[in-house]
Amino acid sequence: MLLPNTLAQQLLKLPSAPLVSSDTAGWDNVQLALFDQPPHCIPEYVSPAHIVCINAGVPVTLEQTIDGQTTAGDSVAGDIGIYPAQLWQTFQWETPARFLQLYLDPAYLNQIGAELYGKDTVELLPQALPADPVIHQIAIALQNTISTQQPGSKLYADALATALSTHLVYQYAADRLKPYVHTGQLSATQCRRVIAYIDEHLAEDISLATLAGLVQLSPFHFSRLFKQSTGFSPHQYHIRCRVQRAKQLLKEKELSLAQIAQAVGLSSQSHLNYHFKKVTGVAPTVYMRR
């Protein structure tokens, strides 16, 4: 099962609570926590989740033991560690450290491996990386989603969890296999069912698993087929539907921009302005004048 950040703090026996946490976000396939910690030694423990750790602060000398192998070295901002689940681990640092951790459910990674490579069990290798732009961008996008308190983030978090898991399987798994080529689309009936559900729950925080369940597909397979069918990812399509509904409400001229944002499931007028302009090319106020 996925590792909640409160449990992560207890498991790692960290002295300080997370600065940023996804505990209350309701995400299904990935969790996030940003820690700012004094010098500390984490006793030996086993994590039930895969952990991706990013140095988010100043240089620090880190001593770590992973599955009986001890290493020590300097870590600078942007350095990444990949720590697979179910391995004995311990860490120690002598100066203050700030780090961002992503937690992935091994079962979800196995699902990605099965659908991409036909391999039911994915074995990740422990890694110490100077940098990985893909992991870093995904981590920052997830952190920004939490920091800005955006509602309706489940589809977005699911998409990023899929992207992160796919990248880890492709780059850092013990076995490098040739991926399957997925073709095809959702049937017309499946597409109508999913689109109708999105329209009926426009202002809600819909998960990828919920949409996939409507057509009895895995979230990963559904996401690929949906994009091939519509040209958009589920998250992008959800946003476009919200903007389309906002256009209708603007024409009616009965609600303020802030009320329209709330009606379509966006957290604020600024978020409405951002997504509206991104989809239509103009701001809501300009659209109203036209």
C-alpha positions as CSV (number, residue, x, y, z in Angstrom):
1,M,0.0,0.0,0.0
2,L,1.0,3.6,-0.5
3,L,3.0,5.3,2.3
4,P,1.1,8.3,3.8
5,N,3.5,11.2,4.7
6,T,2.5,11.1,8.4
7,L,3.5,7.4,8.4
8,A,6.6,8.2,6.5
9,Q,7.7,10.6,9.3
10,Q,7.0,8.0,11.9
11,L,8.7,5.3,10.0
12,L,11.8,7.4,9.3
13,K,11.7,8.7,12.9
14,L,12.3,12.2,11.6
15,P,12.3,15.0,14.2
16,S,10.4,17.6,12.1
17,A,7.0,17.3,10.4
18,P,6.8,17.9,6.6
19,L,6.7,21.5,5.3
20,V,4.5,20.4,2.5
21,S,2.5,17.1,2.3
22,S,0.0,15.4,0.1
23,D,-1.7,13.7,3.0
24,T,-5.0,15.5,2.6
25,A,-5.0,15.6,-1.2
26,G,-6.6,12.2,-1.7
27,W,-4.1,11.1,-4.3
28,D,-4.2,7.4,-5.2
29,N,-0.9,6.4,-6.8
30,V,1.7,8.8,-5.5
31,Q,2.4,10.7,-2.3
32,L,4.7,13.6,-1.6
33,A,6.4,15.3,1.4
34,L,8.9,18.1,1.6
35,F,11.1,17.9,4.8
36,D,13.5,20.4,6.4
37,Q,15.5,18.4,9.0
38,P,18.3,19.1,11.4
39,P,21.3,16.7,11.6
40,H,19.9,13.3,12.1
41,C,20.4,9.6,11.9
42,I,17.6,7.4,10.6
43,P,17.7,4.0,12.2
44,E,17.5,0.9,10.0
45,Y,14.0,0.5,8.5
46,V,12.1,-1.1,5.6
47,S,9.8,1.0,3.5
48,P,6.6,-0.6,2.0
49,A,6.8,2.0,-0.8
50,H,9.4,2.9,-3.4
51,I,10.9,6.2,-2.4
52,V,12.4,8.8,-4.8
53,C,14.3,11.4,-2.7
54,I,15.5,14.8,-4.2
55,N,17.9,17.1,-2.4
56,A,15.9,20.3,-2.3
57,G,18.4,22.4,-0.3
58,V,22.0,23.0,0.4
59,P,24.9,20.5,0.0
60,V,25.0,17.8,2.6
61,T,27.3,14.9,3.3
62,L,25.1,11.7,3.4
63,E,26.1,8.3,4.7
64,Q,23.7,5.6,3.7
65,T,23.4,1.8,4.0
66,I,21.1,0.1,1.4
67,D,20.6,-3.6,1.6
68,G,23.9,-4.0,3.4
69,Q,25.9,-1.8,1.1
70,T,27.3,1.4,2.8
71,T,28.3,4.5,0.9
72,A,29.1,8.1,1.9
73,G,29.4,11.2,-0.3
74,D,28.3,14.8,-0.9
75,S,24.8,15.5,-2.1
76,V,24.0,18.9,-3.7
77,A,20.6,20.4,-4.7
78,G,19.0,18.4,-7.4
79,D,20.7,15.1,-6.6
80,I,18.3,12.2,-6.6
81,G,18.2,8.9,-4.7
82,I,16.0,6.0,-5.7
83,Y,15.3,3.6,-2.8
84,P,13.3,0.5,-3.7
85,A,10.7,-0.9,-1.3
86,Q,11.4,-3.8,1.0
87,L,15.1,-3.1,1.4
88,W,16.8,-2.5,4.7
89,Q,18.0,1.2,4.8
90,T,19.6,3.6,7.1
91,F,20.8,7.3,6.6
92,Q,22.8,9.8,8.5
93,W,23.8,13.5,7.9
94,E,25.7,15.9,10.1
95,T,24.3,19.3,8.8
96,P,20.8,20.6,8.1
97,A,19.1,19.0,5.1
98,R,16.1,19.7,3.0
99,F,14.7,16.9,0.8
100,L,11.6,16.2,-1.2
101,Q,10.3,12.6,-1.2
102,L,7.9,10.9,-3.6
103,Y,6.3,7.6,-2.5
104,L,5.1,5.1,-5.1
105,D,3.1,1.9,-4.5
106,P,5.1,-1.1,-5.8
107,A,1.8,-2.6,-7.0
108,Y,1.2,0.4,-9.2
109,L,4.7,0.1,-10.6
110,N,4.2,-3.6,-11.3
111,Q,1.0,-2.7,-13.1
112,I,2.9,-0.3,-15.3
113,G,5.5,-2.9,-16.0
114,A,2.9,-5.5,-16.9
115,E,1.2,-3.2,-19.4
116,L,4.4,-1.8,-20.9
117,Y,6.6,-4.8,-20.9
118,G,4.5,-7.8,-20.0
119,K,6.5,-8.2,-16.8
120,D,4.3,-8.6,-13.6
121,T,7.1,-7.8,-11.1
122,V,9.3,-4.8,-11.6
123,E,12.6,-4.7,-9.6
124,L,14.0,-1.2,-9.1
125,L,17.7,-0.8,-8.5
126,P,19.0,1.5,-5.8
127,Q,20.4,4.6,-7.5
128,A,22.3,7.7,-6.6
129,L,21.9,10.2,-9.5
130,P,23.5,13.6,-10.0
131,A,20.3,14.7,-11.7
132,D,17.3,13.5,-13.7
133,P,15.3,16.3,-15.4
134,V,12.2,14.2,-15.9
135,I,12.0,13.2,-12.2
136,H,12.8,16.7,-11.1
137,Q,10.1,18.3,-13.2
138,I,7.4,15.8,-12.1
139,A,8.4,16.3,-8.5
140,I,8.2,20.1,-8.8
141,A,4.8,19.9,-10.6
142,L,3.4,17.8,-7.8
143,Q,4.8,20.0,-5.1
144,N,3.4,23.1,-6.8
145,T,-0.1,21.5,-7.0
146,I,0.0,21.0,-3.2
147,S,1.5,24.4,-2.4
148,T,-1.1,26.3,-4.4
149,Q,-3.9,24.1,-2.9
150,Q,-5.5,23.4,-6.3
151,P,-8.7,21.4,-6.1
152,G,-9.4,18.7,-8.6
153,S,-5.8,17.5,-8.6
154,K,-6.5,13.7,-8.7
155,L,-6.4,13.4,-12.5
156,Y,-3.3,15.5,-12.7
157,A,-1.5,13.6,-9.9
158,D,-2.5,10.3,-11.5
159,A,-1.1,11.4,-14.8
160,L,2.2,12.5,-13.2
161,A,2.3,9.2,-11.2
162,T,1.9,7.3,-14.4
163,A,4.7,9.4,-16.1
164,L,7.0,8.9,-13.1
165,S,6.4,5.2,-12.9
166,T,6.9,4.7,-16.6
167,H,10.1,6.6,-16.5
168,L,11.4,4.6,-13.5
169,V,10.5,1.3,-15.1
170,Y,12.2,2.3,-18.4
171,Q,15.3,3.8,-16.9
172,Y,16.0,2.2,-13.6
173,A,14.5,-1.3,-13.5
174,A,16.8,-4.3,-13.2
175,D,15.5,-5.7,-16.5
176,R,15.4,-3.6,-19.7
177,L,12.7,-4.9,-22.0
178,K,11.3,-3.8,-25.2
179,P,7.9,-2.1,-24.6
180,Y,4.7,-3.1,-26.2
181,V,3.2,-0.9,-28.8
182,H,-0.4,0.0,-27.8
183,T,-2.8,0.8,-30.6
184,G,-6.5,1.3,-30.8
185,Q,-9.1,3.6,-29.3
186,L,-12.0,3.5,-27.0
187,S,-15.2,2.3,-28.6
188,A,-17.8,5.0,-29.3
189,T,-19.9,3.6,-26.4
190,Q,-17.0,3.7,-24.0
191,C,-16.1,7.2,-25.1
192,R,-19.7,8.5,-24.6
193,R,-19.9,6.9,-21.2
194,V,-16.6,8.5,-19.9
195,I,-17.4,11.9,-21.4
196,A,-20.9,11.9,-19.9
197,Y,-19.5,11.1,-16.5
198,I,-17.0,14.0,-16.8
199,D,-19.8,16.4,-17.8
200,E,-22.0,15.2,-14.9
201,H,-19.2,15.6,-12.3
202,L,-17.4,18.6,-13.8
203,A,-16.7,20.4,-10.5
204,E,-15.6,17.2,-8.7
205,D,-12.1,15.8,-8.1
206,I,-12.3,12.8,-10.5
207,S,-9.6,10.1,-10.3
208,L,-8.2,8.2,-13.2
209,A,-9.2,4.9,-11.6
210,T,-12.8,6.1,-11.5
211,L,-12.9,6.9,-15.2
212,A,-11.1,3.7,-16.1
213,G,-13.5,1.7,-14.0
214,L,-16.4,3.0,-16.1
215,V,-15.1,1.0,-19.1
216,Q,-13.4,-1.8,-17.2
217,L,-9.9,-0.9,-18.1
218,S,-6.7,-0.4,-16.1
219,P,-5.9,3.3,-15.5
220,F,-2.7,3.1,-17.5
221,H,-4.4,1.4,-20.5
222,F,-7.5,3.7,-20.3
223,S,-5.3,6.8,-20.2
224,R,-3.5,5.8,-23.5
225,L,-6.7,4.8,-25.3
226,F,-8.5,8.0,-24.1
227,K,-5.8,10.2,-25.5
228,Q,-5.8,8.3,-28.8
229,S,-9.6,8.7,-29.0
230,T,-9.9,12.3,-28.1
231,G,-6.4,13.8,-28.6
232,F,-6.2,14.8,-25.0
233,S,-5.2,13.2,-21.7
234,P,-8.1,12.8,-19.2
235,H,-6.8,15.7,-17.2
236,Q,-6.6,18.0,-20.2
237,Y,-10.0,17.0,-21.4
238,H,-11.5,17.6,-17.9
239,I,-10.0,21.1,-17.9
240,R,-11.3,21.8,-21.4
241,C,-14.8,20.8,-20.3
242,R,-14.6,23.1,-17.4
243,V,-13.6,26.0,-19.7
244,Q,-16.4,25.1,-22.0
245,R,-18.9,25.3,-19.1
246,A,-17.3,28.6,-18.0
247,K,-17.9,30.0,-21.5
248,Q,-21.6,29.1,-21.2
249,L,-21.8,30.8,-17.7
250,L,-20.1,33.9,-19.0
251,K,-22.7,34.2,-21.8
252,E,-25.5,34.0,-19.2
253,K,-23.9,37.0,-17.3
254,E,-25.5,35.9,-14.0
255,L,-22.4,35.0,-12.0
256,S,-19.1,36.8,-11.1
257,L,-15.8,35.3,-12.4
258,A,-15.1,34.0,-8.9
259,Q,-18.5,32.3,-8.7
260,I,-17.9,30.8,-12.2
261,A,-14.6,29.5,-11.1
262,Q,-16.2,27.8,-8.1
263,A,-19.1,26.4,-10.2
264,V,-16.7,24.6,-12.6
265,G,-14.4,23.2,-9.9
266,L,-11.5,25.7,-10.1
267,S,-10.0,27.1,-6.9
268,S,-10.0,30.8,-7.7
269,Q,-10.6,33.4,-10.3
270,S,-6.9,33.4,-11.2
271,H,-7.0,29.7,-11.9
272,L,-10.0,30.3,-14.2
273,N,-8.1,33.1,-16.0
274,Y,-5.1,30.8,-16.5
275,H,-6.9,27.8,-17.8
276,F,-9.4,29.8,-19.8
277,K,-6.7,31.8,-21.6
278,K,-4.6,28.6,-22.2
279,V,-7.6,26.9,-23.9
280,T,-9.2,29.8,-25.7
281,G,-6.4,32.2,-26.2
282,V,-8.2,35.0,-24.5
283,A,-9.0,36.0,-20.9
284,P,-12.6,35.6,-19.7
285,T,-13.1,39.4,-19.6
286,V,-12.1,39.7,-23.2
287,Y,-14.4,36.8,-24.1
288,M,-17.3,38.5,-22.4
289,R,-16.7,41.7,-24.4
290,R,-16.7,39.7,-27.6
